[in-house]
């Protein structure tokens, strides 16, 4: 986005769709500042080179809970000053900033505003041009587009206090900034760090006055509604704050060592994590028994990170080296670094002498033709709140993130597995599929279940 001031300011958005987050490169007159970078900093460095700018500062709005930051490595590799909110006891050198501090980079000025709620020490950065005119605000996990950051990541005992703080932080931002100010949050584009789904790709303070629940409700109503609406969040979040506080290791995006069919089978038989990245339908049509199907898509890293046994050796199966490289990048963003190998090629070749397993793929119309026969179990792997809002009549609800511990709760016989779109159910189907089990993957949107009258 270009803003016409004495020195033109350019705000480049770096999307990380798999995690639902954004980072920013703000530049003017050859100087640049980065806000909330992801761990794979090559994207930032490439963008800076493309624009011909020098990164002078790296700003963190908070200690992140949903990804491993690239801020420390980026500051070390560029010589930029690393700016982190005061109050967080981190294990590295940084400039600790507090409310009212100012960061200058050439004609760019960033005013620090303490905006607690998502975390206790969370800050936002108000961008001003050389004349002092507000040119935008970087709100991290405080004010998002039409919502706010979740307030329960530091533990249930702190959630109510942080929820009240979040309410006041959003109101403080709105009171301090002109209506035309562009709002640039880090979370809220699919991230579980958002209390509720965000709306739109861009927003202003005026938009927030109209749409944000912290501005359209009284304080207690906002707090009560926020807390009541909080759903489960990925288990890997428990590790992100620790890594980011201690200081992440430099990222490694190299390809894992190749694994031959015999070693692949040995790892599967040993109960190691072996993940197949192919499409859900390709996996269903033929896969190695004992592997897990995590289609490489925008949802891949969130759900693999959620279910993964932290620190366990992980082997990937992919059709191409590029697919393996993409998965490695996604996993590095959440600190899953113990990739011990990869097998690339046709699944029939990778299987060696081992037979392939397969299962049926259907849609909700197929389920509608079977459901009244009462010969199958319908397994809904959506979160409990989604199930409570409406579900296929007679369906058993085991949220995907609980399935590994409740696999014995799944009845024998034929099991039809569904979610809201087919992604979570494809993972669940791969977990259930074993000798003696019959699984059917419902690869369809839940809207079709409602249209077919399956929702009771």
KAZIFEN-V659909 format. One record per residue. N is the residue number from 0. RES is the residue in one small letter. BURIAL is # if it has 9 or more other ideal C-beta (glycine too) atoms within 8 Angstrom, else .. D_CENTER is the distance of its C-alpha to the mean C-alpha in Angstrom with 2 decimals. Layout:
# KAZIFEN-V659909
n;res;burial;d_center
N;RES;BURIAL;D_CENTER
N;RES;BURIAL;D_CENTER
This chain:
# KAZIFEN-V659909
n;res;burial;d_center
0;x;.;24.35
1;x;.;27.94
2;x;#;29.77
3;x;.;33.55
4;x;#;34.86
5;x;.;37.38
6;x;#;34.94
7;x;.;32.33
8;x;#;28.76
9;x;#;26.03
10;x;#;22.39
11;x;#;20.17
12;x;.;16.55
13;x;#;14.26
14;x;.;11.38
15;x;#;8.22
16;x;.;7.61
17;x;#;5.63
18;x;#;2.45
19;x;#;4.98
20;x;#;6.88
21;x;#;10.52
22;x;#;13.09
23;x;#;16.77
24;x;#;20.07
25;x;#;22.98
26;x;#;26.40
27;x;#;30.06
28;x;.;33.27
29;x;#;31.83
30;x;#;29.74
31;x;#;25.98
32;x;#;23.42
33;x;#;19.70
34;x;#;17.26
35;x;#;14.05
36;x;#;13.86
37;x;#;11.34
38;x;#;13.14
39;x;#;14.49
40;x;#;17.03
41;x;.;19.20
42;x;#;17.55
43;x;#;18.66
44;x;#;22.02
45;x;.;22.70
46;x;#;22.12
47;x;#;24.38
48;x;.;27.02
49;x;.;26.89
50;x;#;27.64
51;x;.;30.14
52;x;#;28.82
53;x;.;28.76
54;x;#;25.83
55;x;#;27.59
56;x;#;24.89
57;x;#;21.28
58;x;#;20.06
59;x;#;17.41
60;x;#;16.96
61;x;#;16.05
62;x;#;15.17
63;x;#;11.39
64;x;#;9.93
65;x;#;6.25
66;x;#;7.44
67;x;#;11.03
68;x;#;12.92
69;x;#;15.31
70;x;#;17.59
71;x;#;20.17
72;x;#;20.69
73;x;#;20.82
74;x;#;23.40
75;x;.;25.42
76;x;.;25.52
77;x;#;26.60
78;x;.;28.59
79;x;#;26.63
80;x;#;26.80
81;x;#;23.72
82;x;#;23.26
83;x;#;21.52
84;x;#;22.34
85;x;.;25.44
86;x;.;25.45
87;x;#;22.79
88;x;.;24.82
89;x;#;23.20
90;x;.;24.77
91;x;.;25.38
92;x;.;27.36
93;x;#;25.90
94;x;.;27.28
95;x;#;26.57
96;x;#;26.70
97;x;#;27.69
98;x;.;28.34
99;x;.;30.72
100;x;.;30.28
101;x;.;30.23
102;x;#;28.81
103;x;.;30.87
104;x;#;30.29
105;x;#;33.29
106;x;#;33.47
107;x;#;29.95
108;x;#;29.82
109;x;#;26.91
110;x;#;27.85
111;x;#;25.87
112;x;#;25.38
113;x;#;24.44
114;x;#;22.00
115;x;#;21.19
116;x;#;19.23
117;x;#;15.60
118;x;#;17.43
119;x;#;21.19
120;x;#;21.51
121;x;#;19.00
122;x;#;20.69
123;x;#;20.56
124;x;#;22.46
125;x;#;25.08
126;x;#;26.08
127;x;#;29.81
128;x;#;32.02
129;x;.;35.29
130;x;.;37.16
131;x;.;34.86
132;x;.;33.47
133;x;#;29.92
134;x;#;27.75
135;x;#;24.32
136;x;#;22.14
137;x;#;18.80
138;x;#;17.40
139;x;#;14.13
140;x;#;13.07
141;x;#;16.54
142;x;#;17.70
143;x;#;15.13
144;x;#;16.45
145;x;#;18.36
146;x;#;16.66
147;x;#;15.72
148;x;#;13.18
149;x;#;13.35
150;x;#;16.20
151;x;#;16.13
152;x;#;14.03
153;x;.;17.35
154;x;.;19.17
155;x;.;20.99
156;x;.;24.09
157;x;#;22.57
158;x;#;20.67
159;x;.;23.71
160;x;.;24.75
161;x;#;21.41
162;x;#;21.32
163;x;#;24.78
164;x;#;23.84
165;x;#;20.96
166;x;#;23.58
167;x;#;25.96
168;x;#;23.55
169;x;#;22.73
170;x;#;26.46
171;x;#;27.38
172;x;#;25.32
173;x;#;26.96
174;x;.;30.37
175;x;.;30.20
176;x;#;29.04
177;x;.;30.78
178;x;.;29.67
179;x;.;29.03
180;x;#;26.48
181;x;#;23.27
182;x;#;20.12
183;x;#;17.26
184;x;#;14.21
185;x;#;11.20
186;x;#;8.86
187;x;#;9.67
188;x;#;8.90
189;x;.;6.80
190;x;#;4.62
191;x;#;6.20
192;x;#;7.93
193;x;#;10.04
194;x;#;13.16
195;x;.;13.78
196;x;.;12.70
197;x;#;13.59
198;x;.;16.42
199;x;.;17.27
200;x;.;16.45
201;x;.;19.02
202;x;#;20.88
203;x;#;23.75
204;x;#;25.12
205;x;.;27.53
206;x;#;24.84
207;x;#;23.29
208;x;#;26.78
209;x;.;26.96
210;x;#;23.54
211;x;#;21.78
212;x;#;22.57
213;x;#;23.35
214;x;#;26.05
215;x;.;27.35
216;x;#;27.86
217;x;.;29.89
218;x;#;28.28
219;x;.;28.78
220;x;.;27.73
221;x;#;24.44
222;x;#;23.85
223;x;.;24.98
224;x;#;22.86
225;x;#;19.65
226;x;#;20.27
227;x;.;21.45
228;x;#;18.36
229;x;#;15.80
230;x;.;14.34
231;x;.;13.13
232;x;#;9.79
233;x;#;8.60
234;x;#;11.62
235;x;#;10.33
236;x;#;9.71
237;x;.;13.51
238;x;#;13.80
239;x;#;11.75
240;x;#;14.29
241;x;.;17.12
242;x;#;16.28
243;x;#;15.80
244;x;#;18.98
245;x;.;21.01
246;x;.;20.04
247;x;#;17.90
248;x;.;20.03
249;x;.;20.28
250;x;#;17.97
251;x;.;19.63
252;x;#;18.83
253;x;.;22.12
254;x;.;22.62
255;x;#;23.18
256;x;.;26.80
257;x;.;28.12
258;x;#;28.97
259;x;.;31.98
260;x;#;32.43
261;x;.;34.45
262;x;#;31.93
263;x;#;29.11
264;x;#;31.20
265;x;.;32.02
266;x;#;28.38
267;x;#;27.74
268;x;.;30.94
269;x;.;29.99
270;x;.;26.92
271;x;#;24.45
272;x;#;20.94
273;x;#;21.66
274;x;#;18.92
275;x;#;20.05
276;x;#;17.84
277;x;#;20.26
278;x;.;19.93
279;x;#;20.19
280;x;.;23.74
281;x;#;24.82
282;x;#;23.71
283;x;#;25.60
284;x;.;28.61
285;x;#;28.96
286;x;#;27.15
287;x;#;28.17
288;x;#;28.66
289;x;.;26.51
290;x;#;23.47
291;x;#;20.09
292;x;#;18.78
293;x;#;15.15
294;x;#;15.55
295;x;#;13.89
296;x;.;12.06
297;x;.;8.93
298;x;#;8.00
299;x;#;9.35
300;x;#;7.20
301;x;#;5.28
302;x;#;8.91
303;x;#;10.82
304;x;#;9.38
305;x;#;10.13
306;x;#;13.57
307;x;#;14.54
308;x;.;17.56
309;x;.;16.64
310;x;.;18.93
311;x;#;20.48
312;x;.;21.74
313;x;#;19.75
314;x;#;21.50
315;x;#;20.15
316;x;#;22.19
317;x;#;21.93
318;x;.;24.34
319;x;.;24.29
320;x;.;23.64
321;x;.;21.35
322;x;#;19.11
323;x;#;19.14
324;x;#;18.50
325;x;#;15.42
326;x;#;14.03
327;x;#;15.16
328;x;#;13.39
329;x;#;9.96
330;x;#;10.92
331;x;#;12.49
332;x;#;9.44
333;x;#;8.84
334;x;#;12.62
335;x;#;13.60
336;x;.;16.84
337;x;.;19.48
338;x;#;19.79
339;x;#;23.45
340;x;#;24.22
341;x;#;23.66
342;x;#;25.94
343;x;#;26.25
344;x;.;28.48
345;x;.;29.86
346;x;#;29.01
347;x;.;32.76
348;x;.;33.52
349;x;#;30.86
350;x;#;32.25
351;x;#;35.66
352;x;.;38.05
353;x;#;35.49
354;x;.;35.39
355;x;#;32.25
356;x;#;30.90
357;x;.;29.88
358;x;#;29.29
359;x;.;29.71
360;x;#;27.26
361;x;#;28.25
362;x;#;27.31
363;x;#;28.03
364;x;.;31.51
365;x;#;32.16
366;x;#;31.08
367;x;#;33.36
368;x;.;36.25
369;x;#;35.73
370;x;#;34.59
371;x;.;38.10
372;x;.;39.51
373;x;.;37.90
374;x;.;37.69
375;x;#;33.94
376;x;#;31.04
377;x;#;28.18
378;x;#;24.95
379;x;#;22.15
380;x;#;18.83
381;x;#;16.97
382;x;.;16.27
383;x;.;19.61
384;x;.;19.25
385;x;.;18.82
386;x;#;21.81
387;x;.;23.84
388;x;.;23.47
389;x;.;25.20
390;x;#;25.56
391;x;#;27.82
392;x;.;31.08
393;x;.;31.61
394;x;#;28.08
395;x;#;26.91
396;x;#;23.48
397;x;#;21.59
398;x;#;17.82
399;x;#;16.13
400;x;#;14.87
401;x;.;18.56
402;x;#;20.22
403;x;.;20.92
404;x;.;22.89
405;x;#;24.52
406;x;#;25.37
407;x;.;29.05
408;x;.;28.60
409;x;#;28.23
410;x;.;31.84
411;x;.;33.73
412;x;.;34.81
413;x;#;32.83
414;x;#;29.28
415;x;#;27.51
416;x;#;23.73
417;x;#;21.66
418;x;#;18.46
419;x;.;17.60
420;x;.;17.32
421;x;#;18.17
422;x;#;14.97
423;x;#;14.69
424;x;#;18.48
425;x;#;18.76
426;x;#;17.08
427;x;#;19.31
428;x;#;22.30
429;x;#;21.96
430;x;#;21.95
431;x;#;25.00
432;x;#;26.92
433;x;.;29.70
434;x;.;33.49
435;x;.;35.12
436;x;#;32.13
437;x;.;31.88
438;x;#;28.51
439;x;#;27.86
440;x;#;24.45
441;x;#;24.20
442;x;#;22.28
443;x;#;22.55
444;x;.;21.11
445;x;#;22.05
446;x;.;23.97
447;x;#;26.50
448;x;#;27.10
449;x;#;28.03
450;x;.;30.26
451;x;#;32.02
452;x;.;32.84
453;x;#;30.99
454;x;#;29.33
455;x;.;31.71
